[in-house]
Structures are given as C-alpha cells and as structure tokens.
C-alpha cells in the first residue's frame, strides 16, 4: 500500500506465466511504481502459480479462464473491503497471462472494474496453437495441450476476443510489434473484437519491442501510456 491520507484506488495486478512464476515478497519495480503514484496493488498467487508445489500448479491446468480467475475475483472481493482501499476505484492490469487475466476479470465481473489494461497479452487461446514461438518449440504443443487443452468450446469460452461485448470498463491494449511469444495478432484481434462490439479501446503499439519492455524507449512508451490511462480512469 502507498503512504498517504485516505483509502487508495486499487490495481489488481495478476502475474504472468502463469504456470511456474509467482508473486513473492521481494522488490517489484512495477508495484513500486504504482505505489509511488498512490495506488494500492493486489498481487494474487492464484492456483497454477509456482512455488506452492506441483499439485497447486496442476490445479490451474485448463482453468485459465475458470478457477484461476475465480481466485483473482475472490482476492479482489476481499481487498475492496479493507479500509485502506477505495473499492469504488479499481483497475486490473497485467502483462502476458496477467493481461489475459485482467481482461477475463473485466468480462467475468463487469461491474467490479473502473478500467482494464493489458500489455503483451494473449486474448485468443485457439491462436496459441498457430501463432508464436510456443507451438514451434520442442514440446510446445504438448505443453499447450496440458495447460489449456484442446476443447474448442472451452477455448472459445475462455478467450476474451469472444466476449468483448461484456466489458463495461474503459480499455487499454499495449503490445510490442516484435513479440514472438504473444504475437501482436492477439492485440489486433482483440482491438477488432472490441470495435465490432461498438466499444472503444486505447491502443498503443510499441515499435521494435518484444515480449516485455527492456529498452528505455519501450519502457517510456509503456509506462507513460499506462500511467496516463490510470490517472484518467482512477
């Protein structure tokens, strides 16, 4: 939580991965950036996260848009009851799977959020079998079959591109044009779905940037755009 007077607006900040990484009690530059700007930050080790044993990690398999999001919803419902948090000002933001989870949260709980933002996200689970470096790598298809499955109906149900009409919060999409892990096709398809639903979305495409902001130029474009978006809607 940031230091300051009165309850703080909340950023729900799901981690990427999602299987293996976890949020640990250590320095996180993004969390510190948000806290420095006066936001409270919620990090959730939803089922599927690492560091809690293989059973906990496997509990997230084929639950990307299901029980993993249930865990984030439950944690958010808990956080907004705290006196330090202004539950009327809540935004979800994440990168990679965190972007996907943020948009699924906006779809599953459209009244909960004041805004939603995603960076280098995946928004169409079926596309993960045809685009990017995962299906091209050794064991990549087997990994996808294990963690998201092959059930076409479930893949569609768990894909934000098929539910843009359900989102009520203002939206931001940020993506690098050279991302090979989550190709920019995901963001473009999500942008089209949002527009086809008669809604608006802020869209930032970062040139010569991959699956993460590593150059100073990429960082400036990402964080200036994101912080401006948060300031407008929170």
Secondary structure as UniProt FT lines:
FT   STRAND          8..12
FT   HELIX           29..36
FT   TURN            37..38
FT   STRAND          40..42
FT   TURN            47..48
FT   HELIX           54..58
FT   TURN            59..62
FT   TURN            64..66
FT   HELIX           67..79
FT   TURN            80..81
FT   TURN            83..84
FT   STRAND          85..95
FT   HELIX           97..108
FT   TURN            109..112
FT   STRAND          115..119
FT   HELIX           126..129
FT   TURN            134..136
FT   TURN            138..139
FT   HELIX           140..147
FT   HELIX           152..157
FT   HELIX           160..162
FT   HELIX           164..166
FT   STRAND          170..176
FT   TURN            177..178
FT   HELIX           185..196
FT   TURN            197..198
FT   STRAND          202..206
FT   TURN            207..208
FT   HELIX           216..233
//
